[in-house]
Amino acid sequence: MKVQVMYNLSQLYWFFGSLLLFITLSSAHGQETTKPHVIVLGVAQDGGYPHIGCEKKCCMRAHHSKDSSRFVVSIALVDPKEQKWWLFEATPDMADQLRLFREITKGIYPYLPEGIFVTHAHIGHYTGLMELGREALGSNKVHVHALPRMCKFLQSNGPWSQLVELNNIVLMKCETNAPVTLSESVMVTPFAVPHRDEFSETAGFRIETRGRNYLFIPDIDKWEKWEKNIVKEVDLVDVAFLDATFWSITELPFRNIKMIPHPLVSETIEHFKDSDSDLKRKVTFIHFNHTNKMMWDKGARQEIEESGFSIAIQGATY
C-alpha cells in the first residue's frame, strides 16, 4: 500500500509539473497567442546538441537524456487570425521541429508552413529541405523565401535542384530590404549580414506584426563588420534573437576559431553596456554551439540573465 501511495504521488507530481511547464512555455514573456507571435523550435548551432563526435562534459548530459538535447536553431512565425504559419530555417531537425510545432499548437495549424525563410547555405539552415523531396514527404509547392544567391544555389545544385524541378518547393526570391507581406498582420524584411558566404549570401530577418516586432540574426561574423548599428536595430523591435555561437575564444582548442567567426557573447554584451534594462532585455541569445556554457551550465545562464539579457528557450512563445 505504501509503495502504491508513493507511486500515485509521484504521478501527481509529474502531472502538475508537466502542466506548469506547458503553461509557462505557452504564455512565455506575456505574449498572447491570439495575436501574431513567434515560437522557438530550436536553439543550437548547426551541429545540434548533443554534437556529433563529442564525448566531453558539455554533451554527456544530452547523450544520456533526450530531455536535455536541443534542436538546431529555428523559429516559427504564427498568425492566428489567418490560421497560417511560417518556418524560419530548414534544419536537419526539421521533421522533429514540425512535430514540436504541432504539439505546442495542438494541431490547429496545417502540418506544413505557408513558407520557409532560409538565411544561408550552411548545413544547419537549409538541409532540412531534403525532407520535402520524393524520397520523404513529397511536398507540393512549398514556398522557400531566400536572397538571390541562396535561390541560385538551390536551383543549380543537386539534390536541391530536384526539389525545384519536381515542384516540391517553389523558390521565392527576396531582395535585401524589400518587405515581403505575408498577411494583413505580418510582414518580413530580409537584409544582408556579413558572414562566411562560400555558397550564398547571409540574411537576417526583421519580422513586423500588429503585436510585436522581431529581429532574427542567428549568424554573423562580427557586429562591427555590419553596416548597421546593432544597438539601434534592437531598439526598433520587441525581441531580438541574436547569434550566441561562442561563449569564449578558447572553446575549440583543436580548431582555429578565427576561421569560423562569430561575436562572442561577451562582445555582444559589451555593445549594450550603456543601454537601459528594457533594451538589454530585448536581446535574446540563440544559436549556441555545444561548447557554449549557456547551453548546459546553469551558472552561465544565471550570469547572463542577472546582467539583464535573455536566453532563447526551445518551445517558448515570444
C-alpha positions in Angstrom: 0.0 0.0 0.0 2.8 2.4 0.9 4.5 1.7 -2.4 1.3 2.3 -4.3 0.7 5.7 -2.5 4.2 6.8 -3.2 3.7 5.8 -6.9 0.5 7.8 -7.1 2.1 10.8 -5.5 5.0 10.7 -8.0 2.4 10.5 -10.8 0.7 13.6 -9.5 3.9 15.5 -9.1 4.8 14.6 -12.7 1.4 15.6 -14.0 1.3 19.0 -12.2 5.0 19.7 -13.1 4.3 19.0 -16.8 1.1 21.2 -16.6 3.1 24.1 -15.1 5.8 23.7 -17.7 3.2 23.8 -20.5 1.5 26.9 -19.1 4.9 28.6 -18.6 6.1 27.9 -22.2 2.7 28.7 -23.8 2.5 32.1 -22.2 6.2 33.0 -22.1 7.1 36.7 -21.9 3.4 37.7 -21.8 2.8 37.3 -25.5 -0.9 36.5 -26.2 -1.2 33.6 -28.6 -4.3 35.1 -30.1 -2.0 37.7 -31.7 0.8 37.0 -34.2 3.7 35.6 -32.3 6.9 33.6 -32.6 7.6 30.1 -31.2 11.2 29.0 -30.8 11.7 25.5 -32.3 15.5 25.2 -31.9 18.4 27.0 -30.2 21.5 25.0 -31.2 24.3 25.8 -33.7 24.3 23.8 -37.0 25.8 20.7 -35.4 22.9 20.3 -32.9 23.1 19.3 -29.2 24.5 16.8 -28.5 27.1 17.4 -31.1 28.5 14.7 -33.4 31.7 13.2 -32.1 31.5 15.0 -28.7 32.0 12.8 -25.6 33.0 15.7 -23.4 31.2 17.1 -20.4 29.3 19.6 -22.5 27.4 16.9 -24.4 27.3 13.9 -22.0 24.1 15.0 -20.3 22.3 15.4 -23.6 23.7 12.0 -24.8 22.1 10.3 -21.7 18.9 12.3 -21.5 16.8 13.2 -24.5 15.1 15.9 -22.5 18.5 17.8 -22.4 19.0 17.7 -26.1 18.2 20.7 -28.3 17.3 21.2 -32.0 19.2 23.3 -34.4 18.2 27.0 -34.5 14.7 27.7 -35.9 11.6 29.8 -35.2 8.0 29.7 -36.3 6.0 32.8 -37.1 2.3 32.3 -36.4 -0.7 34.4 -37.5 -3.7 33.0 -35.5 -6.2 35.2 -37.3 -5.2 33.8 -40.7 -4.6 30.3 -39.3 -1.2 30.3 -41.0 2.4 29.9 -40.0 5.9 30.3 -41.5 9.1 28.5 -40.6 12.5 30.2 -40.4 15.4 27.8 -41.3 15.1 24.3 -42.7 17.3 22.5 -40.3 18.5 18.9 -40.1 15.9 18.6 -37.3 13.0 19.8 -39.4 10.9 16.7 -39.1 11.1 16.8 -35.3 10.5 20.6 -35.3 7.3 20.2 -37.3 6.1 17.7 -34.8 7.1 20.0 -31.9 5.2 22.9 -33.5 2.1 20.6 -33.9 2.3 19.6 -30.2 2.7 23.1 -29.0 -0.2 24.5 -31.1 -2.4 21.4 -30.5 -2.7 20.6 -34.2 -4.8 23.6 -35.1 -2.5 24.8 -37.9 -1.5 23.0 -41.1 1.3 20.5 -40.8 3.5 22.3 -43.3 4.1 26.1 -43.1 2.9 28.5 -45.7 6.6 29.1 -46.5 10.1 28.7 -45.2 12.6 31.5 -44.8 16.2 30.5 -45.2 19.1 32.6 -44.0 22.1 31.0 -45.9 23.8 27.9 -47.2 25.4 26.5 -44.1 24.3 23.0 -43.2 22.1 23.8 -40.2 20.0 26.3 -42.1 18.8 24.7 -45.4 19.5 20.9 -45.4 16.1 20.1 -43.9 14.6 20.8 -47.3 15.6 17.3 -48.2 12.6 16.1 -46.1 10.3 17.7 -48.7 11.7 15.5 -51.6 10.1 12.5 -53.2 12.2 10.1 -51.0 10.4 11.5 -48.0 7.3 13.8 -47.8 7.0 14.6 -51.5 5.5 18.0 -50.8 3.8 20.2 -53.3 5.0 23.8 -54.0 6.2 24.8 -50.5 7.4 28.4 -50.8 11.1 28.9 -49.9 12.0 32.5 -49.4 15.7 33.4 -49.7 18.0 36.0 -51.1 19.2 35.7 -54.8 22.5 33.8 -54.3 20.8 31.3 -52.0 18.0 30.8 -54.5 20.5 30.2 -57.3 22.4 27.8 -55.1 19.3 25.7 -54.6 18.3 25.9 -58.2 21.7 25.0 -59.6 23.0 22.2 -57.3 21.6 18.7 -56.7 19.9 17.3 -54.9 18.2 20.6 -54.1 17.6 21.4 -57.8 15.4 18.3 -58.0 13.1 19.8 -55.4 12.6 22.7 -57.7 12.1 20.5 -60.8 9.5 18.3 -59.1 7.7 21.3 -57.6 8.3 20.1 -54.1 9.4 23.6 -53.4 8.9 27.0 -55.2 11.8 29.5 -54.8 10.6 32.9 -53.8 13.5 35.3 -54.5 13.8 38.1 -52.0 15.6 41.3 -52.3 17.5 42.9 -49.4 15.5 45.5 -47.5 12.4 44.7 -49.6 9.4 43.8 -47.3 7.5 40.6 -48.0 3.9 40.9 -47.0 2.6 37.5 -45.7 -0.8 38.6 -44.4 -2.8 41.6 -43.2 -0.9 41.4 -39.9 2.5 40.1 -40.8 5.5 41.4 -42.9 9.1 40.1 -43.1 12.0 42.1 -44.4 15.3 40.4 -45.3 18.6 42.1 -45.0 22.2 41.1 -45.6 24.7 40.5 -42.8 28.5 39.7 -43.1 29.2 36.1 -42.7 31.3 33.3 -44.4 29.5 33.4 -47.7 31.1 30.4 -49.5 27.9 29.4 -51.3 25.4 32.1 -50.7 24.9 35.5 -49.1 23.6 35.5 -45.5 20.3 37.0 -44.5 18.8 38.3 -41.3 15.1 38.9 -41.0 13.0 41.7 -39.4 9.6 40.4 -38.6 6.8 43.0 -38.1 3.4 42.1 -36.8 0.4 44.0 -35.3 1.5 42.7 -32.0 5.3 42.5 -31.7 8.3 43.1 -33.9 11.3 40.8 -34.0 14.9 40.6 -35.2 16.4 37.3 -36.3 20.1 37.1 -36.8 21.4 33.6 -35.9 24.7 34.0 -37.8 27.0 37.0 -38.3 30.8 37.4 -38.3 31.1 40.4 -36.1 28.7 43.3 -35.3 31.5 45.7 -36.2 31.5 44.4 -39.8 27.8 45.1 -40.3 26.9 48.5 -41.8 24.1 48.9 -39.3 24.4 49.6 -35.6 23.1 46.5 -33.6 22.0 48.6 -30.6 19.9 50.8 -32.8 18.4 47.9 -34.6 17.5 46.1 -31.4 15.9 49.3 -30.1 13.4 49.1 -33.1 12.0 45.7 -32.1 10.5 44.0 -29.1 12.5 40.8 -29.3 15.9 40.3 -31.0 17.2 36.7 -31.5 21.0 37.2 -31.8 24.0 35.0 -32.6 25.4 33.5 -29.4 27.5 30.7 -31.0 30.5 31.0 -28.7 31.0 32.0 -25.1 34.8 32.1 -25.2 37.6 32.2 -27.7 39.1 29.1 -26.0 36.1 26.8 -26.6 37.7 25.0 -29.6 41.3 24.2 -28.6 41.9 22.0 -31.7 40.4 24.4 -34.2 41.2 28.0 -35.3 38.1 29.8 -34.0 39.1 32.8 -36.2 38.2 30.7 -39.2 34.6 30.4 -38.0 34.0 34.0 -36.8 31.0 34.8 -34.6 30.5 37.6 -32.0 31.4 36.2 -28.6 28.6 36.6 -26.0 30.8 39.0 -24.1 31.3 41.1 -27.2 27.6 41.4 -27.8 27.1 42.3 -24.1 29.8 45.0 -24.5 27.9 46.7 -27.3 24.9 47.1 -24.9 26.9 48.2 -21.8 25.4 51.7 -21.8 21.8 50.5 -22.7 19.0 50.6 -20.2 17.4 47.4 -18.8 14.5 47.5 -21.2 16.7 47.5 -24.2 19.0 44.8 -22.8 16.1 42.5 -22.1 15.2 42.5 -25.8 18.5 40.8 -26.6 17.6 37.1 -26.7 20.6 34.9 -27.3 20.3 31.9 -29.6 22.3 29.6 -31.9 24.5 28.1 -29.2 27.5 25.8 -30.1 27.6 22.7 -27.9 30.7 24.1 -26.2 28.9 27.3 -25.2 28.3 27.2 -21.4 24.9 28.8 -21.9 23.7 25.6 -23.4 24.4 23.4 -20.3 25.7 25.4 -17.4 23.1 26.9 -15.0 25.7 29.3 -13.6 26.5 30.8 -17.0 22.8 31.2 -17.8 22.2 32.9 -14.5 25.1 35.2 -15.1 23.6 36.3 -18.4 20.1 36.8 -17.0 21.4 38.7 -14.0 23.2 41.0 -16.5 19.7 41.9 -17.9 19.8 39.8 -21.1 17.5 37.0 -22.2 18.2 33.4 -23.4 16.0 31.7 -26.1 14.1 28.7 -24.8 13.1 25.9 -27.1 9.3 25.5 -27.1 8.7 29.0 -25.7 6.4 31.6 -27.2 7.5 35.2 -27.7 
